Amino acid sequence: MVWDAESITGPDGQDWRVPVSELESRQKALSSALTSEGIESILIDDPVELYWLTGGRQNSILLVGSEESGIETTHWVRRSLERAVFESGGDDSPHHSEKQPRMASLSDSLVSSGCTERPSMLSGKVPHDRWSFLNSKMSGIPGESLDGTGILYSLREVKSEWEIQMHKESGEVNSRMFEAVSEAGKEGCTELDLAAAADSVSREAGFGGRIRMRRWPMDCDRVVVAAGRSGSVPSYFDSAIGGLGASPISSLGAGFGRVKAGDPVLVDIVHLHRGYVSDCTRMFSVGSLDEEWMSRLDDMVEIKQAVVDQLGKGEDCSSAWLRGSEMASEMGHSENLMGMHPNQSSFLGHSVGLELDEAPVVALGFDRELRVGGTMAVEPKVIHREGAIGNEDTWVRTSGGMECLTAGSSLPDLMEW
């Protein structure tokens, strides 16, 4: 090896690799789930799922067999094999890693590994062209490739203790980002000035530059700042807040709008710590907000707590949505909840993990509970022509209810410059 693997560290030389015990338990859980579904094996090449199962994000594919299938979990790596071995634990890695075979011989390699049926794949997630290409290289194996996307999504809904700790550490950085916004804000500064202050904290803490999403087009801005009337500007993104954005190609989040005295300034911050999302929203203003804006903020905080309480009791996510939206209607916010017509979004919370938009969602159609170990951002907001206001924290459901993973009550709902 001509490069030093030991240089791949977190801050101050910390080992930021995923613990081998995590990889072992995840691979075993996947094998068990395949057995339950009557699927012999699965072939995975999505970056997020590869990271979750192998501890790295290399150009590679992973074969996992069901229990009793006799198929050895094998990581075929195109590049970089050396880095893949190191990131998965080196000699302690729970799986075998080797150079990826030529695609022309993929069928032979799968058969040699013990496959008697065509492996399932993530057809619900990877691009169709990629799925078709891999499927065409398995023509020598009988059967059809089933979709295993739902199996991986279900497994990742419930976070381990280690993953919850990653979310907590992400939330700690998130809080420091708000502190930076509080220090940088003043009348006349731009939304981008505030976003830059938050971004510098996040980068210094190890943010890798990407927010991963499932839903096409799979991109968003992680520091959304909407000052005054910017909060009413819609965007392509299915969220309450669009914002000006920096340009038409980046038409979401902070732009060149300036902070004015008395205007609500909504700051919605996402940070990823070692891949794990924290999502939090707080309000700022130069001087005090008027009574009407403060009343709206109080209402959103009340709705947020009601939704959190519902989820903590094990109520299904659809019921939590109905409770929150009914409260908003009684408070007079039905026309402005999560946007203005015709750009309203119909959710009050979204699960998070390695991706920003995981399931379940606090919305109609999700007639199931947030499972114990599930992590979710709850974010009621109201949008008016003069601006937007709301509140958001990220939570984990425990056996005793909901635990906040972001700032919670330690960070005021409104901070004045």
C-alpha positions in Angstrom: 0.0 0.0 0.0 1.5 3.3 -1.1 -0.8 5.4 1.1 -1.4 5.6 4.8 -4.7 4.1 5.9 -4.1 5.4 9.4 -4.5 8.9 8.1 -8.2 8.3 7.5 -9.5 9.6 10.8 -11.9 11.9 12.4 -10.7 15.0 14.4 -7.7 14.6 16.6 -7.0 11.1 15.2 -10.4 9.7 16.3 -11.4 6.4 14.7 -14.6 7.2 12.9 -15.1 3.8 11.3 -18.4 2.1 12.0 -17.8 -0.5 14.8 -17.4 -4.0 13.5 -20.1 -5.2 15.9 -22.6 -2.8 14.2 -21.7 -4.3 10.8 -22.1 -7.8 12.1 -25.5 -7.3 13.6 -26.8 -5.5 10.5 -25.6 -8.2 8.1 -27.2 -10.9 10.4 -30.4 -9.0 10.5 -30.5 -8.7 6.7 -29.8 -12.5 6.3 -32.7 -13.2 8.7 -35.0 -10.8 6.9 -34.2 -12.5 3.6 -35.0 -15.9 5.1 -38.4 -14.5 6.4 -39.2 -13.3 2.9 -38.1 -16.5 1.2 -35.4 -14.7 -0.8 -32.1 -16.6 -1.2 -29.8 -13.5 -1.6 -29.5 -9.8 -2.3 -27.0 -7.8 -4.4 -26.6 -4.3 -3.2 -24.9 -1.3 -4.9 -26.6 1.7 -3.4 -24.1 4.0 -1.6 -26.1 4.5 1.5 -27.0 0.8 1.9 -23.3 -0.1 1.3 -22.2 2.3 4.0 -24.8 0.8 6.4 -23.6 -2.8 5.7 -19.9 -2.5 5.0 -18.8 0.7 6.8 -17.7 2.5 3.7 -18.9 4.0 0.4 -16.6 2.5 -2.3 -17.4 1.7 -5.9 -18.6 -1.8 -5.2 -21.4 -4.4 -4.9 -22.2 -6.5 -1.9 -23.7 -10.0 -1.9 -25.6 -11.1 1.2 -27.2 -14.5 1.5 -30.2 -15.7 3.6 -29.7 -17.9 6.6 -28.8 -21.4 5.8 -28.2 -20.5 2.1 -24.4 -21.2 2.5 -23.7 -17.9 0.6 -20.8 -16.0 2.2 -21.3 -12.3 2.5 -18.9 -10.9 -0.1 -17.9 -7.4 -0.9 -16.8 -7.1 -4.5 -14.9 -3.8 -4.8 -14.0 -2.0 -8.0 -12.1 0.8 -6.2 -10.7 1.1 -3.7 -10.3 -2.4 -2.4 -7.7 -1.4 0.1 -9.8 1.4 1.6 -12.9 -0.9 1.7 -11.0 -3.5 3.7 -9.7 -0.8 6.1 -13.1 0.9 6.5 -14.9 -2.4 7.3 -12.5 -3.2 10.1 -9.5 -4.7 8.5 -8.7 -8.2 9.7 -11.8 -8.0 12.0 -14.2 -7.3 9.1 -17.3 -9.5 9.3 -17.3 -10.0 5.5 -14.9 -11.1 2.8 -13.7 -8.3 0.4 -12.1 -8.9 -2.9 -11.6 -7.3 -6.3 -14.8 -7.0 -8.2 -15.1 -9.5 -11.1 -15.6 -8.4 -14.7 -19.3 -7.8 -15.3 -19.2 -10.4 -18.1 -18.4 -13.0 -15.5 -20.9 -11.8 -12.8 -23.2 -14.8 -13.2 -20.3 -17.2 -12.8 -19.1 -15.4 -9.6 -22.6 -15.5 -8.1 -23.0 -19.2 -8.9 -19.5 -19.9 -7.4 -20.7 -18.0 -4.2 -23.6 -20.4 -3.9 -26.4 -18.6 -5.7 -29.0 -20.9 -7.2 -31.5 -18.1 -7.9 -31.1 -14.7 -9.3 -30.4 -12.3 -6.3 -32.8 -9.6 -5.4 -31.7 -6.0 -5.9 -32.7 -2.5 -4.9 -34.9 -1.8 -8.0 -37.0 0.6 -5.9 -33.9 2.8 -5.3 -31.2 2.5 -7.9 -31.6 4.0 -11.4 -33.4 1.8 -13.8 -30.5 1.7 -16.2 -28.2 0.4 -13.4 -30.7 -2.2 -12.4 -31.2 -3.3 -16.0 -27.4 -3.5 -16.5 -26.8 -5.7 -13.5 -29.8 -7.9 -14.3 -28.5 -8.4 -17.8 -25.3 -9.7 -16.4 -27.1 -12.4 -14.4 -28.7 -14.1 -17.4 -27.0 -17.4 -16.5 -29.0 -17.6 -13.2 -32.6 -18.8 -13.2 -35.5 -16.8 -11.8 -36.3 -13.1 -11.6 -34.6 -10.5 -9.5 -37.1 -9.3 -6.8 -37.1 -5.9 -5.2 -35.4 -5.9 -1.8 -35.6 -2.2 -1.2 -38.3 -2.4 1.4 -36.3 -5.0 3.4 -33.4 -2.6 3.8 -35.7 0.4 4.5 -37.5 -1.5 7.2 -34.3 -2.7 8.9 -32.9 0.8 9.0 -36.0 2.3 10.6 -35.0 1.1 14.0 -31.7 2.6 15.1 -29.2 0.8 17.3 -27.8 2.5 20.5 -24.7 3.4 18.6 -26.7 5.0 15.8 -28.8 7.0 18.3 -25.6 8.2 19.8 -24.5 9.4 16.4 -27.8 11.3 16.1 -27.2 12.9 19.5 -23.7 14.0 18.5 -25.1 15.4 15.3 -27.6 17.3 17.4 -24.8 18.8 19.5 -23.1 20.2 16.4 -26.5 21.4 15.1 -26.9 23.5 18.3 -23.5 25.1 17.8 -24.5 26.0 14.3 -27.5 28.0 15.8 -25.1 29.7 18.2 -23.0 30.8 15.2 -26.1 32.2 13.5 -27.0 34.0 16.7 -23.6 35.6 16.9 -23.5 36.5 13.2 -26.9 38.0 12.8 -27.6 41.7 12.5 -29.9 44.1 10.6 -28.8 44.2 7.0 -27.0 40.9 6.8 -27.9 38.5 4.1 -29.4 35.1 4.5 -26.3 33.7 2.9 -24.2 35.4 5.6 -26.1 33.5 8.2 -25.9 30.2 6.3 -22.1 30.6 5.9 -21.7 31.1 9.6 -23.6 27.9 10.3 -21.8 26.0 7.5 -18.3 26.9 8.9 -19.2 25.2 12.2 -20.6 22.1 10.5 -17.6 21.8 8.2 -15.1 22.1 11.1 -17.0 19.4 12.9 -16.7 17.0 10.0 -19.7 17.4 7.7 -18.8 15.7 4.4 -20.7 18.0 2.1 -23.7 15.8 1.1 -27.2 15.3 2.4 -28.6 12.0 1.1 -32.2 11.6 0.1 -34.3 8.9 -1.3 -36.8 10.9 -3.3 -35.8 12.2 -6.7 -34.2 14.7 -7.4 -32.4 13.9 -4.2 -30.9 17.3 -3.5 -31.6 20.0 -1.0 -29.9 22.8 1.0 -29.0 22.0 4.6 -29.1 25.5 6.0 -32.4 27.1 4.9 -32.6 30.8 6.0 -35.8 32.7 5.1 -35.8 36.3 6.2 -39.2 38.1 6.1 -41.0 37.7 2.8 -38.4 35.2 1.6 -40.3 32.7 3.7 -43.3 32.8 1.3 -41.3 32.0 -1.8 -42.1 28.5 -3.0 -39.6 26.0 -4.5 -39.4 22.6 -6.1 -38.8 21.0 -2.7 -41.7 19.3 -0.9 -41.4 21.2 2.3 -43.1 24.1 4.0 -40.2 26.5 3.3 -38.7 27.2 -0.1 -36.8 30.4 0.3 -35.0 32.5 -2.3 -32.0 30.3 -3.0 -28.7 31.6 -4.3 -29.7 31.2 -8.0 -32.2 29.4 -10.3 -30.0 26.3 -10.2 -30.0 26.5 -6.4 -33.5 27.6 -5.9 -33.9 26.5 -2.3 -32.9 28.0 1.0 -30.7 31.0 1.7 -30.4 33.8 -0.8 -29.5 37.5 -1.0 -32.4 38.6 1.0 -31.5 40.9 3.9 -32.6 40.8 7.5 -34.9 43.7 8.5 -36.0 44.8 11.9 -39.2 43.2 13.1 -39.3 40.5 10.4 -39.3 36.8 11.3 -36.2 35.0 10.2 -36.6 31.3 10.0 -33.5 29.1 10.2 -33.8 25.4 9.4 -30.5 23.6 9.9 -29.5 20.0 9.0 -26.2 18.5 10.1 -24.8 15.1 9.3 -22.5 13.5 11.8 -20.8 10.5 10.4 -23.8 10.2 8.1 -26.5 10.6 10.7 -29.0 13.5 10.3 -30.1 16.1 12.9 -32.8 18.6 11.7 -33.8 21.6 13.8 -35.6 24.9 13.2 -35.6 28.1 15.3 -36.7 31.7 14.8 -34.6 34.9 14.9 -35.5 38.6 14.7 -33.9 42.0 15.0 -35.8 43.4 17.9 -39.1 41.9 19.0 -41.7 40.2 16.8 -45.2 41.6 17.0 -48.0 39.8 19.0 -49.4 38.1 15.9 -46.2 36.4 14.9 -45.5 35.4 18.5 -49.0 33.9 18.7 -48.3 31.9 15.6 -45.0 30.6 17.0 -46.7 29.6 20.2 -49.3 27.7 18.3 -46.6 25.8 16.3 -44.7 24.8 19.4 -48.0 23.5 20.9 -48.8 21.5 17.8 -45.2 20.1 17.7 -45.6 18.9 21.3 -49.0 17.3 20.6 -47.6 15.4 17.6 -44.6 14.3 19.6 -46.9 13.1 22.4 -49.0 11.1 20.0 -45.9 9.4 18.5 -44.5 8.6 21.9 -47.7 6.8 22.9 -47.5 4.6 19.8 -50.3 6.2 17.9 -49.9 5.8 14.1 -48.4 8.5 12.1 -51.7 9.2 10.2 -53.4 9.9 13.5 -50.6 12.2 14.5 -51.1 14.2 11.3 -54.8 14.4 11.9 -54.3 15.6 15.4 -51.8 18.3 14.4 -53.8 19.5 11.3 -57.0 19.6 13.4 -55.3 21.8 16.0 -54.0 24.1 13.3 -57.5 24.4 11.8 -59.0 25.2 15.2 -56.2 27.9 15.7 -57.1 29.4 12.3 -54.0 28.2 10.4 -55.5 25.6 8.0 -54.8 27.8 4.9 -51.2 28.4 5.9 -50.0 25.2 7.5 -46.8 23.9 5.8 -47.2 26.4 3.0 -49.8 28.5 1.2 -52.2 27.2 -1.5 -51.4 25.8 -4.0 -47.9 25.0 -2.5 -48.9 23.4 0.8 -47.1 20.3 1.9 -49.1 17.6 3.7 -46.9 16.4 6.5 -45.8 17.5 9.9 -42.8 15.2 10.4 -40.4 12.9 8.6 -38.2 10.1 9.8 -34.4 10.6 9.5 -31.3 8.4 9.6 -28.6 8.2 7.0 -31.1 9.9 4.7 -33.2 13.1 5.3 -36.5 11.7 4.0 -36.9 8.3 5.6 -40.2 6.6 6.5 -42.6 6.7 8.2 -43.9 10.2 7.8 -46.4 12.2 9.8 -48.9 12.3 7.0 -52.0 10.6 5.7 -51.3 7.1 4.4 -48.8 6.2 7.1 -51.1 4.0 9.2 -48.4 2.7 11.4 -46.5 3.8 14.4 -43.0 5.2 14.7 -41.3 2.1 16.1 -39.2 2.2 19.3 -35.8 3.2 18.0 -37.2 5.2 15.2 -35.9 8.8 14.7 -38.1 11.6 13.4 -38.0 15.4 12.9 -41.3 17.1 13.8 -41.6 20.5 12.1 -45.0 22.4 12.1 -44.7 25.7 10.3 -47.1 28.4 9.0 -46.4 30.5 5.9 -47.8 33.9 5.1 -47.0 36.5 2.5 -45.0 38.5 5.0 -42.9 35.5 6.1 -42.8 32.1 7.8 -42.6 30.9 11.4 -42.2 27.5 13.0 -40.3 25.1 15.2 -38.6 21.8 14.8 -36.6 19.2 16.7 -35.4 15.7 16.0 -36.6 12.9 18.3 -36.1 9.2 19.0 -38.9 7.0 20.3 -37.9 5.0 23.4 -39.8 2.5 25.5 -40.8 5.5 27.7 -41.8 8.0 25.1 -40.0 10.5 22.9 -36.4 11.7 23.6 -35.1 14.9 22.0 -31.9 14.5 20.0 -31.4 18.1 19.0 -31.5 21.3 21.1 -35.0 21.0 22.5 -35.8 23.3 25.4 -32.1 24.3 25.8 -32.4 26.5 22.7 -35.1 29.3 22.8 -37.9 29.2 20.2 -37.0 32.8 19.3 -33.6 34.5 19.6 -33.3 38.3 19.1 -30.3 40.1 17.6 
